Amino acid sequence: MDDWNTTTFHAYLSDKHAEMFGCDYVPFRGWTAEKGMIGNLIGTRTKPRTASNEDVKRFIDETFAEYRPSAQYPGTSFGFMFTYRKNVWQRIQLDAKLEAKRKEQAQAKAEKQAVDFEKLADWL
């Protein structure tokens, strides 16, 4: 998943869309526009990364799972969801930041305990 790029994400979107909704995937405002949206998140040769691939995939999975097709709109797209379901993206971003903070705190605690054991061994 670390080596996924905009093309890989579009292949995933197409496969997931066919599996869940039974119709072809149609990008929001065209393939180039959607590749730009995804590229803004995962980074490209010229754009810096602003989100992890795991977070983008989680966003796709969650928004596709929540989407309820209708006769008028039998499918959805990344661009539509990213434009109109920002609340899901914000929650995923917050979860990722909290998880990173938890890991950082756990690592700091482990390092502190390791130092304390070294001091204790020196004292003995």
C-alpha positions in Angstrom: 0.0 0.0 0.0 3.0 2.4 0.6 3.8 2.4 -3.1 0.2 3.2 -4.3 -0.1 6.2 -6.6 -3.0 8.1 -8.2 -3.3 5.4 -10.9 -3.4 2.6 -8.3 -6.1 4.5 -6.3 -8.2 4.8 -9.4 -7.9 1.1 -10.1 -9.0 0.4 -6.5 -11.9 2.9 -6.9 -13.1 1.2 -10.1 -12.9 -2.3 -8.7 -14.5 -1.3 -5.4 -17.2 0.6 -7.2 -18.1 -2.3 -9.5 -18.1 -4.7 -6.5 -20.4 -2.5 -4.3 -22.6 -0.8 -6.8 -22.5 -3.0 -9.9 -21.9 -0.3 -12.4 -18.9 1.4 -14.0 -16.9 4.0 -12.1 -17.3 7.5 -13.5 -14.9 10.1 -12.1 -16.1 13.5 -10.7 -15.2 16.2 -13.2 -13.0 13.8 -15.2 -10.0 11.6 -14.5 -7.5 14.4 -14.5 -9.4 16.4 -11.8 -9.7 13.3 -9.6 -6.1 12.4 -10.1 -5.3 16.0 -9.0 -7.4 15.6 -5.8 -5.8 12.3 -4.9 -2.4 13.7 -5.8 -2.9 16.6 -3.5 -3.4 14.1 -0.6 -0.8 11.4 -1.3 1.7 13.6 -3.1 3.3 13.4 -6.5 6.7 14.2 -8.0 5.9 17.9 -7.7 3.4 17.9 -4.8 4.2 17.1 -1.2 2.3 14.4 0.7 -0.4 15.7 3.1 -2.0 12.4 4.0 -1.1 8.7 4.2 -2.2 6.2 1.7 -3.9 4.3 4.5 -6.0 7.3 5.4 -7.1 7.9 1.8 -8.0 4.2 1.4 -9.9 4.4 4.7 -11.8 7.4 3.4 -12.8 5.6 0.2 -13.9 2.5 2.1 -15.9 4.4 4.7 -17.6 6.8 2.3 -18.4 4.0 -0.2 -19.9 2.0 2.7 -22.1 4.9 3.8 -23.3 5.8 0.3 -26.8 4.7 -0.5 -27.4 4.4 -4.3 -30.6 5.6 -5.9 -32.2 5.3 -9.3 -30.9 8.8 -10.2 -27.4 8.2 -8.7 -26.5 4.5 -8.8 -22.9 5.2 -8.0 -20.5 7.7 -6.5 -17.0 9.0 -7.0 -14.0 10.0 -5.0 -14.4 13.6 -6.1 -18.0 13.8 -5.1 -17.3 12.2 -1.7 -14.2 14.4 -1.0 -16.2 17.5 -1.9 -19.4 16.7 0.0 -18.3 14.4 2.8 -15.5 16.4 4.3 -16.8 15.5 7.8 -15.6 11.9 7.2 -12.2 13.1 6.0 -11.9 15.4 9.1 -12.7 12.5 11.4 -10.1 10.3 9.7 -7.5 13.1 10.0 -8.2 13.5 13.7 -8.0 9.8 14.3 -4.6 9.6 12.5 -3.2 12.5 14.5 -4.4 11.0 17.8 -2.9 7.6 16.9 0.4 9.2 16.0 0.4 11.1 19.3 -0.4 7.9 21.2 2.5 6.1 19.5 4.8 9.0 20.3 3.8 9.0 23.9 4.3 5.2 24.2 7.7 5.5 22.6 8.7 8.3 24.9 7.5 6.2 27.9 9.5 3.2 26.7 12.6 5.2 26.2 12.2 6.8 29.7 11.9 3.3 31.3 15.0 2.1 29.4 17.0 5.0 30.8 15.7 4.3 34.3 16.8 0.7 34.1 20.3 1.8 32.9 20.5 4.2 35.9 19.4 1.5 38.2 22.0 -1.0 36.8 24.7 1.7 37.3 23.6 2.3 40.8 23.7 -1.4 41.7 
